[in-house]
Amino acid sequence: MPGKILVVEDEPRLAALLADYLRRAGYEPHCVGDGREVVPRVREQPPDLVLLDLMLPGKDGVEICKEIRSFSSVPIVMVTARVEEIDRLLGLELGADDYICKPFSPREVVARVKAVLRRSGGEPAAESRGLSLDKDRCRAVLHGRDLDLTVVEFELLHFLAEHPGRIFSRAQLMDRIYPDRRVVSDRTIDSHVKKVRRKIDAAAPGEEWIRSVYGAGYKFEAP
């Protein structure tokens, strides 16, 4: 199991609480409270994952994330106290692997950390979990059953599957599946997702491959 987690949090009690839960889960947490210390620490002692708070003294999480991405692909989970901030973070396309909103339970954080590390450490591809996507023929097969997706539905599912775990806003998804930038409602994405989910459920009842992230958008995650 990947072990070293860099917890970047300027509230000492919260940092200690997160470190305690991560330690119980078998990880090796290290806490940093000043934004200026993060990049040098990642360069000198590369962690397996960075849990990065957005609001920090010295340097904010957005700038830190950009700097880290200039030299490292280490998984980054960003933390913010405001759900509306996620839209801005998504718009910046920082390259973070996941986002968590305060308040949260430490158990949720541990679960997210495990999920991101599992993906970055080689989680089985969708094809090996029962979902096969043939881009040339716009064909999606789940557990041997053709999902019979429309071209737009296939493009949506395929794009999300190419970036497992990454959250995409409705606007980003519209730009992807409607490259001609036609004027459509952002709720059009919700409609497409609903139809894809319905077809997936018909083939594999109870399996959820496209997950909603409240206030942010959608992400692909194998069940």
Buried (B, 14 or more C-beta within 10 A) or exposed (E): EBEBBBBBBBEEEBBEBBBEBBEEBEBEBBBBBEBEBBBEBBEEEEBBBBBBBBBBEEBBBBBBBEBBBEEBEBBBBBBBEEBEBBBEBBEEEBEBBBBBBBEEEBEEBBEBBBBBBBBBEEBEEBEEBBBBBEEEEBBBBBEEBEBEBEEBBBBBBBBBBEEBBBBBBBBBBBEBBBEEEEEEEEEBBEEBBEBBBEBBEEBBEEBEBBBBBEBBBBBBBBE
